[in-house]
Amino acid sequence: MQTSSSKAASSSDTRANLKVEKFSYRESGRFHTLVCDYLEGQPDLLELVEYSPDLAGIAQAMEKLDLIEYPRAVLADGFRRQYASLTPHIAVQTNLEALEQGAHMIVTAHQLNLFGAPLYWMYKTISAIALARKLEREFPSRKFIPVFYLGGEDHDLAEIDHFKLFGKNIRWDREPEGPTGLMNLEGMDQVYAQLSELLGDSAHDEELRELFKTAYLQGGTLSDAQTRLLHELFGVFGLLVFRPEDPILRRAFNPIVQRELETPFALNATKRAIELLDQHWHVQAMPRDLNLFYSEPGLRERIERDGDGFVLSDSSRRFSAAQMAELLESDPNRFSPNVVLRPLLQQCLLPALVFIGGGSELAYWLQLKELFKQADVFMPVLMLRNSVLWVDAASAKKWRNLDLELGDLFEDEDALLRRWVDAHEPEDLSLKKERENITAVYAGIAAIAQDIDASLLGKVEAEKAAQLNALDKLSQRLIKAGKQKHEIAIGQIRKTLGKCFPDGGFQERSEHFGMLWVKHGADIRQILLEQLDPLDPRFTVIEEG
């Protein structure tokens, strides 16, 4: 019993006793049309990017990027400054040297979500590592480096101050203080106490405790903690972690800041793309007249135009154009881009060959082709991160015992339950044959009425509709009774769907990577690395044996 087998592919990982199947994003029914159209090469969407999201597009982008000179040594030194307090893995040192020698970067980015929550944070990171490795196999004479860009300038603490593990919420109890990356780690010992109490006594549970201690209980800022977390988890794979606040590197963005202060640069440059997206899909991020924040420790406020000068949206502090220009020259970090300009900052600092993001990220990057062009900044290949659904062994066994396949997980719950009940009842509870019989009877009556008095046809149709409506109600009652008859099986189906799609959403957007780590330990990274491939635009379902 399977709904999407035509697009499914399967494999197995005998080391971990796993079964892996992959399904079309469109057939899963859970992804926005824009994402599906982009992956399938819809021409209007591909007009909004410089390169197609495939090997051919990557090859074209690489030829173009090879011709662009940028200060690789300066960038590598910036990375080394950021790693000064860490002990770099050999793979990290190797990649820093490769960056100086011409390697290309595969970049992903994310907010500073507490303890790497939720799960897709890990999937996104491993997607970048996996793509870098695959490209080295496809282009053996070249070197590719995975990079994680820390979104520490974001100030929405409520989005990142918590994670869920084993169904329990763990929260960092702090008030917002401007850019989250600059916040100190006060109160993280209380978060650790909650985590430690929730975890059991297995070796893998202890690994999670130590990981949290290493990342969050050694002082510094939240950006420092996230850097340590990523380095501990993925430094062994050569992942470079980048923090955009380096003042030396940051100056590369100054000309764009100045242009945005002087004119509605981003607003004007994105108009055409927004009109197209608004007609057929949706606009993810509407630009403002001015798309910059004023930032300092404890403060991040939107900058607005005020006559010939500027005003901060919340505090009403005012600056003249000359004062803004002076601030930009003396401290570039005072100017923080909003979501529309952030990709431009990222690409100014890290000239990536490929950017890997989620569906929402790709949606707002698709607005920006003309903005990149007018800013004379290289626009990378835009690729979707991998999505994964993990089905635990107990749930998988129950699902299979109910004569269901992994593809059935994606079906609408009500439709799946009705189909399952129909398949396990000796009689057709939909009363399809009875409907056909009634339709045939009234067709005969209509023929008689046509010959005798055509004005009676309306009455005949009304009677038929009433009979069919009554039959529908009977069918619904029969199906309800059938569900009650199969109450245990229906409960198991609903429970499994609830575990796979908590509150109707994606597991990867709710659960924490700890749910996998406690079972597989550090091996979970290698398991995912072997299964994820951003060049394979399909949804991955992993079933434990």
DOVEXMAR-364060 format. One line per 10 residues: number of its first residue (from 1); their letters; for each residue x negated, y, z negated of C-alpha. Coordinates in steps of 0.05 Angstrom, whole numbers, plus 5000, padded with zeros to 4 digits. Last residue first. Example, Ala and Ser with C-alpha at 12.3 -4.5 7.8 and 13.67 -1.06 7.14 Angstrom:
<recs>
2> sa> 4727 4979 4857 | 4754 4910 4844
</recs>
This chain:
<recs>
545> geeivtfrpd> 4687 4965 4774 | 4689 5041 4774 | 4723 5074 4833 | 4692 5134 4866 | 4735 5176 4912 | 4699 5225 4958 | 4738 5276 4998 | 4713 5284 5070 | 4672 5335 5108 | 4608 5293 5115
535> lpdlqelliq> 4555 5346 5126 | 4562 5365 5053 | 4536 5295 5034 | 4549 5265 4966 | 4542 5190 4952 | 4468 5180 4938 | 4461 5244 4898 | 4523 5224 4858 | 4492 5159 4835 | 4425 5194 4824
525> ridaghkvwl> 4456 5246 4778 | 4499 5195 4742 | 4436 5156 4724 | 4422 5207 4669 | 4472 5171 4625 | 4522 5125 4659 | 4580 5119 4611 | 4570 5180 4565 | 4546 5219 4626 | 4610 5210 4665
515> mgfhesreqf> 4658 5242 4615 | 4601 5290 4597 | 4608 5321 4667 | 4667 5359 4639 | 4740 5352 4660 | 4787 5404 4687 | 4768 5429 4756 | 4737 5362 4776 | 4801 5326 4757 | 4838 5368 4808
505> ggdpfckglt> 4905 5396 4789 | 4974 5367 4773 | 4966 5377 4699 | 4906 5331 4701 | 4899 5299 4771 | 4862 5233 4763 | 4883 5222 4691 | 4955 5244 4705 | 4958 5201 4768 | 4936 5141 4726
495> kriqgiaieh> 4988 5156 4673 | 5043 5165 4724 | 5027 5099 4758 | 5023 5063 4691 | 5089 5092 4669 | 5122 5070 4734 | 5095 4999 4722 | 5123 4997 4651 | 5191 5027 4671 | 5203 4979 4729
485> kqkgakilrq> 5277 4969 4712 | 5281 5043 4694 | 5253 5060 4762 | 5304 5015 4795 | 5360 5049 4756 | 5336 5116 4781 | 5332 5088 4852 | 5404 5062 4845 | 5427 5129 4819 | 5393 5165 4877
475> slkdlanlqa> 5424 5117 4926 | 5493 5129 4897 | 5484 5204 4904 | 5461 5195 4976 | 5522 5151 4990 | 5568 5206 4964 | 5534 5255 5011 | 5542 5206 5069 | 5616 5200 5055 | 5625 5275 5049
465> akeaevkgll> 5587 5287 5113 | 5630 5236 5149 | 5693 5269 5123 | 5669 5338 5147 | 5651 5310 5215 | 5720 5280 5223 | 5754 5344 5202 | 5713 5383 5252 | 5731 5333 5307 | 5806 5342 5294
455> sadidqaiaa> 5811 5400 5343 | 5793 5352 5398 | 5863 5321 5394 | 5877 5252 5425 | 5816 5235 5468 | 5765 5271 5425 | 5798 5243 5362 | 5786 5172 5387 | 5713 5187 5402 | 5704 5220 5333
445> igayvatine> 5733 5157 5300 | 5681 5115 5336 | 5625 5161 5315 | 5654 5158 5245 | 5644 5083 5242 | 5573 5088 5270 | 5552 5140 5219 | 5581 5098 5163 | 5543 5037 5188 | 5477 5076 5194
435> rekklsldep> 5485 5102 5123 | 5498 5032 5099 | 5436 5007 5134 | 5394 5062 5100 | 5421 5049 5031 | 5357 5080 5000 | 5358 5024 4950 | 5341 4973 5003 | 5350 4907 4966 | 5298 4858 4942
425> ehadvwrrll> 5264 4913 4901 | 5188 4920 4897 | 5176 4959 4960 | 5233 5006 4946 | 5206 5019 4876 | 5137 5034 4904 | 5165 5081 4957 | 5206 5119 4907 | 5147 5124 4859 | 5101 5148 4915
415> adedefldgl> 5151 5200 4939 | 5160 5227 4869 | 5085 5230 4857 | 5066 5262 4923 | 5013 5218 4956 | 4940 5230 4942 | 4930 5171 4895 | 4958 5125 4949 | 4890 5130 4984 | 4859 5091 4928
405> eldlnrwkka> 4902 5031 4943 | 4964 5005 4906 | 4987 4933 4895 | 5005 4948 4823 | 4946 4905 4801 | 4901 4953 4841 | 4925 5013 4801 | 4918 4976 4735 | 4847 4955 4752 | 4828 5025 4776
395> saadvwlvsn> 4856 5057 4712 | 4814 5010 4669 | 4752 5019 4711 | 4753 5095 4712 | 4773 5132 4775 | 4727 5191 4793 | 4752 5240 4844 | 4698 5279 4880 | 4694 5343 4921 | 4632 5360 4961
385> rlmlvpmfvd> 4613 5432 4971 | 4638 5467 5034 | 4587 5496 5082 | 4573 5566 5107 | 4512 5572 5152 | 4475 5635 5129 | 4487 5708 5148 | 4421 5744 5159 | 4424 5816 5136 | 4426 5875 5184
375> aqkfleklql> 4476 5912 5140 | 4522 5921 5200 | 4517 5847 5217 | 4527 5823 5146 | 4589 5866 5140 | 4613 5842 5208 | 4610 5770 5184 | 4641 5784 5116 | 4713 5760 5112 | 4694 5686 5120
365> wyalesgggi> 4652 5694 5056 | 4718 5707 5020 | 4748 5640 5041 | 4683 5602 5034 | 4681 5621 4960 | 4753 5599 4949 | 4740 5531 4982 | 4678 5517 4942 | 4608 5539 4962 | 4545 5516 4997
355> fvlapllcqq> 4503 5571 5030 | 4455 5549 5084 | 4392 5579 5113 | 4384 5623 5052 | 4350 5692 5052 | 4350 5696 4976 | 4348 5768 4951 | 4385 5801 5009 | 4429 5738 5015 | 4452 5742 4943
345> llprlvvnps> 4464 5817 4947 | 4506 5808 5010 | 4545 5751 4979 | 4560 5798 4919 | 4588 5853 4963 | 4660 5828 4966 | 4661 5796 4897 | 4639 5860 4862 | 4569 5886 4866 | 4528 5908 4805
335> frnpdselle> 4492 5974 4803 | 4454 5989 4738 | 4406 5933 4759 | 4373 5980 4808 | 4340 6019 4751 | 4298 6080 4770 | 4317 6088 4843 | 4390 6071 4834 | 4394 6115 4773 | 4366 6175 4812
325> amqaasfrrs> 4415 6164 4869 | 4473 6160 4820 | 4450 6224 4786 | 4446 6259 4854 | 4517 6237 4872 | 4542 6266 4807 | 4562 6220 4751 | 4624 6218 4706 | 4642 6175 4647 | 4717 6159 4649
315> sdslvfgdgd> 4707 6101 4599 | 4750 6052 4637 | 4744 6066 4712 | 4675 6098 4713 | 4674 6163 4752 | 4636 6185 4814 | 4616 6249 4849 | 4636 6293 4908 | 4709 6285 4891 | 4714 6228 4842
305> reirerlgpe> 4698 6161 4875 | 4706 6100 4831 | 4654 6056 4797 | 4682 5994 4763 | 4656 5982 4693 | 4607 5932 4664 | 4584 5946 4593 | 4552 5910 4535 | 4482 5914 4564 | 4485 5958 4626
295> syflnldrpm> 4526 5955 4690 | 4562 6004 4735 | 4605 5964 4782 | 4607 5968 4858 | 4658 5956 4913 | 4680 6027 4931 | 4743 6037 4974 | 4763 5968 4951 | 4757 5901 4986 | 4813 5849 4983
285> aqvhwhqdll> 4787 5781 4962 | 4816 5715 4984 | 4857 5738 5044 | 4903 5683 5068 | 4914 5639 5129 | 4944 5658 5198 | 4959 5732 5200 | 4922 5753 5137 | 4858 5718 5160 | 4859 5757 5225
275> eiarktanla> 4872 5824 5192 | 4819 5809 5139 | 4767 5794 5193 | 4782 5860 5228 | 4780 5902 5165 | 4715 5875 5135 | 4667 5929 5159 | 4711 5987 5139 | 4721 5965 5067 | 4648 5944 5059
265> fptelerqvi> 4621 6012 5080 | 4671 6058 5047 | 4617 6113 5052 | 4562 6145 5011 | 4562 6098 4951 | 4568 6037 4995 | 4508 6061 5037 | 4467 6072 4974 | 4483 6003 4948 | 4465 5973 5015
255> pnfarrlipd> 4398 6010 5016 | 4384 5987 4944 | 4392 5912 4956 | 4318 5898 4968 | 4305 5935 4903 | 4330 5875 4865 | 4266 5836 4878 | 4225 5881 4833 | 4280 5892 4783 | 4292 5816 4772
245> eprfvllgfv> 4366 5816 4755 | 4385 5765 4808 | 4369 5702 4768 | 4347 5642 4809 | 4343 5569 4790 | 4300 5525 4835 | 4321 5452 4842 | 4262 5406 4853 | 4298 5341 4837 | 4264 5336 4769
235> gflehllrtq> 4288 5407 4756 | 4359 5382 4760 | 4385 5369 4690 | 4333 5403 4646 | 4324 5460 4694 | 4399 5471 4701 | 4408 5474 4626 | 4347 5518 4615 | 4370 5568 4667 | 4440 5567 4636
225> adsltggqly> 4411 5583 4568 | 4368 5640 4593 | 4428 5669 4630 | 4468 5664 4565 | 4414 5704 4531 | 4355 5687 4486 | 4355 5638 4430 | 4336 5565 4428 | 4403 5534 4410 | 4436 5537 4479
215> atkflerlee> 4397 5497 4531 | 4354 5451 4490 | 4408 5440 4437 | 4460 5425 4490 | 4415 5374 4524 | 4398 5342 4458 | 4472 5332 4442 | 4485 5304 4511 | 4428 5255 4504 | 4456 5233 4437
205> dhasdglles> 4521 5214 4471 | 4481 5173 4521 | 4448 5134 4465 | 4515 5116 4435 | 4539 5147 4369 | 4604 5183 4387 | 4615 5254 4411 | 4671 5298 4385 | 4635 5317 4321 | 4572 5336 4360
195> lqayvqdmge> 4612 5379 4409 | 4648 5418 4354 | 4583 5428 4316 | 4548 5450 4380 | 4601 5503 4392 | 4589 5528 4321 | 4514 5532 4334 | 4531 5571 4397 | 4559 5627 4354 | 4507 5679 4373
185> lnmlgtpgep> 4477 5663 4441 | 4462 5733 4464 | 4502 5764 4521 | 4462 5790 4581 | 4487 5737 4630 | 4559 5752 4611 | 4556 5823 4639 | 4595 5868 4591 | 4605 5846 4520 | 4668 5802 4517
175> erdwrinkgf> 4687 5778 4447 | 4660 5711 4424 | 4688 5645 4400 | 4654 5594 4445 | 4708 5543 4459 | 4713 5467 4460 | 4779 5439 4486 | 4793 5365 4476 | 4817 5318 4530 | 4755 5274 4526
165> lkfhdieald> 4713 5337 4539 | 4742 5405 4559 | 4699 5467 4567 | 4701 5538 4542 | 4672 5609 4548 | 4671 5612 4625 | 4735 5642 4651 | 4750 5682 4587 | 4682 5716 4593 | 4701 5754 4656
155> hdegglyfvp> 4640 5799 4660 | 4605 5771 4722 | 4533 5794 4728 | 4506 5726 4707 | 4524 5691 4772 | 4462 5647 4772 | 4439 5628 4841 | 4421 5554 4845 | 4368 5536 4898 | 4356 5472 4937
145> ifkrspfere> 4292 5475 4979 | 4283 5451 5051 | 4218 5431 5085 | 4208 5420 5159 | 4171 5371 5203 | 4220 5315 5187 | 4281 5353 5213 | 4339 5304 5203 | 4306 5270 5144 | 4287 5337 5113
135> lkralaiasi> 4358 5360 5127 | 4385 5302 5086 | 4342 5320 5026 | 4364 5393 5027 | 4436 5370 5035 | 4432 5325 4975 | 4403 5379 4931 | 4456 5429 4951 | 4512 5378 4941 | 4481 5360 4874
125> tkymwylpag> 4493 5431 4850 | 4564 5434 4875 | 4582 5366 4845 | 4553 5387 4778 | 4593 5451 4776 | 4652 5410 4802 | 4655 5377 4735 | 4678 5438 4695 | 4637 5460 4659 | 4561 5465 4660
115> flnlqhatvi> 4553 5474 4585 | 4592 5540 4585 | 4604 5566 4655 | 4552 5618 4675 | 4585 5634 4741 | 4565 5596 4803 | 4519 5595 4863 | 4493 5549 4918 | 4433 5559 4962 | 4397 5514 5012
105> mhagqelael> 4330 5550 5022 | 4282 5544 5080 | 4209 5526 5073 | 4157 5572 5105 | 4092 5566 5066 | 4111 5610 5007 | 4174 5569 4996 | 4133 5505 5000 | 4090 5529 4941 | 4153 5542 4901
95> ntqvaihptl> 4180 5474 4922 | 4118 5438 4896 | 4121 5474 4830 | 4194 5454 4822 | 4179 5381 4840 | 4122 5380 4789 | 4172 5401 4736 | 4163 5471 4709 | 4150 5480 4634 | 4194 5539 4618
85> sayqrrfgda> 4182 5608 4588 | 4149 5636 4651 | 4202 5605 4698 | 4234 5673 4713 | 4166 5703 4728 | 4150 5644 4773 | 4214 5655 4812 | 4195 5727 4824 | 4126 5705 4846 | 4159 5660 4897
75> lvarpyeild> 4200 5719 4922 | 4138 5763 4928 | 4102 5708 4965 | 4160 5698 5013 | 4165 5771 5031 | 4213 5767 5090 | 4201 5761 5164 | 4258 5739 5208 | 4241 5697 5269 | 4247 5630 5232
65> lkemaqaiga> 4316 5652 5210 | 4341 5652 5282 | 4314 5582 5298 | 4340 5557 5231 | 4409 5584 5246 | 4412 5546 5312 | 4390 5481 5278 | 4441 5491 5222 | 4496 5502 5273 | 4478 5438 5310
55> ldpsyevlel> 4474 5400 5244 | 4543 5422 5223 | 4579 5481 5192 | 4582 5523 5257 | 4539 5585 5258 | 4551 5660 5258 | 4618 5658 5222 | 4685 5692 5233 | 4693 5666 5304 | 4691 5596 5274
45> ldpqgelydc> 4757 5613 5241 | 4790 5630 5307 | 4763 5567 5339 | 4788 5517 5286 | 4727 5473 5275 | 4756 5416 5234 | 4721 5438 5171 | 4747 5508 5180 | 4818 5485 5193 | 4817 5441 5130
35> vlthfrgser> 4791 5497 5087 | 4841 5548 5114 | 4899 5498 5106 | 4886 5495 5031 | 4867 5429 5002 | 4910 5378 4965 | 4946 5341 5020 | 4893 5286 5019 | 4906 5278 5094 | 4875 5347 5106
25> ysfkevklna> 4812 5332 5066 | 4803 5266 5103 | 4786 5210 5056 | 4723 5176 5031 | 4719 5111 4993 | 4667 5089 4942 | 4667 5026 4901 | 4623 5025 4840 | 4587 4969 4803 | 4533 5017 4778
15> rtdsssaaks> 4475 4982 4812 | 4524 4952 4864 | 4540 5019 4894 | 4594 5004 4945 | 4619 5032 5010 | 4686 5054 5039 | 4713 5096 5095 | 4782 5126 5097 | 4814 5164 5155 | 4864 5112 5178
5> sstqm> 4872 5087 5106 | 4910 5149 5087 | 4976 5126 5057 | 4959 5059 5025 | 5000 5000 5000
</recs>
